[in-house]
Amino acid sequence: MIYDLVRIKELADSISKQIEAKDNEVVRLQEEFGVFKPLIKYKLYPTYLDPRSDLQRKEYEEIYKNNLKTEEHNKPIIEHNQKLGNKIIKTLLGCGLPQDKNVERRGKTVRVEAQWLQEFRSQLRLFTVCEYSFKDTWNNYEKARQQILDTKNSEVAVAEKKRNEKERETQIAIAVAYACYVLKLDPAVYNTINKIVEHIETMDKYFNLAIAMEETRGDWSEGFGRVEEALGSFKIENKVDRKIYDDINECCNGEERDGRIFRDCEWNYDKIYALANPELVELYIKLNMLKQI
C-alpha cells in the first residue's frame, strides 16, 4: 500500500489547526466569562456521636473550627461562581435558548423551567452549595452533651443535698441528746431544738428577760407584750432585781413605744445578759445556730 505522505501531512496540519482554534476559543471564553473555582470540602464528623466523651468532644471541636475556616474560605468562591453561572445563563438566554417550556400535568398545561436550565443549575450547585450542615450537627451534639451534663449536675446536686440533710439531722440529734444530758431533760419529751430552746428561756429569769428585750428591740410592731410577759414572771430576789424590774417596767409603761428603748435604758439587755448563767447562754446560742443551718 502506498501512502500519500503529503496528503497525510496536510490532514494532520488541518486537524492541528482545528484543535488550536478550539483551544483559542476556550481561552477566549475563559477570559470573557471566567472559570469556575472548586470549593474546599468540609471535614466530616465521626459517624458515632458520644456526647459523654470528653476526648471525642475535643476531636469534634477541632473539626468544627476547621469547618468554620473552610466556610470563610468558600464564601468568596461561591460568590464568584454564582456570578459566573448567572452570567452564562443570561448569555445563553440572550442567544435564544428557551427559559421555560410547556408540560402536561394532571390534564393541565403548565410552564416549567427549560430542561437545559434545570441541568445547568444542577451542575452549578457543585460550585455554589456545600451540602454538609456541619453547624446543625455541632449544635445538636452540643445540645445533647449539655442535657447529659445538666442531668449529671442535677444528680450530683440532689445527692449533695441529701448528704447535707443527713449530716444536719445527725448534728441536730447529737445536739439534742447533749442538751438533754446537760440540762437533765427527758429526751422523749424534749426531742427537738425548738423545745429545748424554749425551755432554756424559762430556766433563767435574766436570760428570759434579756431575750424578750432584744427581740422587741428588733421588732416592736406588736408592742411590748413579750417584755411585759417576761417581766411578769421575773422574780425579785435582791436589790439589783428591784432596780432591773423598776427600770424595765418604767420603759414599758412610759410614752415611748420604740423598741430601741431597751437598748438605751440603764438596765439594757446587754447588762442583763451578763447576769445570766453563761453555760445556758452558750448552749442557747449554739442550738440556735444549728437550727438556722
Long-range contacts (C-beta under 8 A, 24 or more apart in sequence): 33-84, 33-87, 33-88, 33-91, 34-80, 34-84, 34-87, 35-84, 36-81, 36-84, 36-85, 36-127, 37-77, 37-80, 37-81, 37-127, 38-77, 38-127, 39-74, 39-77, 39-78, 39-81, 39-127, 39-130, 40-70, 40-73, 40-74, 41-70, 41-130, 41-132, 42-67, 42-70, 42-71, 42-130, 42-132, 42-134, 43-67, 43-70, 44-132, 45-134, 45-137, 45-138, 45-141, 49-141, 49-144, 51-141, 51-144, 51-145, 51-147, 51-148, 52-145, 52-148, 57-145, 60-138, 60-141, 63-134, 64-134, 64-138, 67-132, 67-134, 71-130, 74-130, 77-127, 78-127, 78-128, 78-129, 78-130, 81-124, 81-127, 81-128, 82-124, 82-128, 85-120, 85-121, 85-124, 85-127, 85-128, 88-120, 89-117, 89-120, 92-116, 168-293, 171-290, 171-293, 172-290, 172-291, 175-286, 175-287, 175-290, 179-283, 179-287, 182-279, 182-283, 183-283, 193-287, 193-288, 193-290, 193-291, 194-291, 196-287, 197-284, 197-287, 197-288, 197-291, 200-280, 200-283, 200-284, 200-287, 201-284, 202-233, 203-277, 203-280, 204-276, 204-277, 204-280, 205-233, 205-234, 205-235, 206-272, 206-273, 206-275, 206-276, 207-273, 207-276, 207-277, 207-280, 207-281, 207-284, 208-233, 208-234, 209-234, 209-244, 209-248, 209-269, 209-272, 210-269, 210-270, 210-272, 210-273, 210-276, 211-269, 213-248, 213-262, 213-268, 213-269, 213-272, 214-262, 214-269, 216-259, 216-262, 217-259, 217-260, 217-262, 217-263, 217-269, 218-259, 219-259, 220-257, 220-258, 220-259, 223-257, 224-251, 224-252, 224-257, 224-259, 227-251, 227-252, 227-262, 228-252, 240-275, 243-267, 244-272
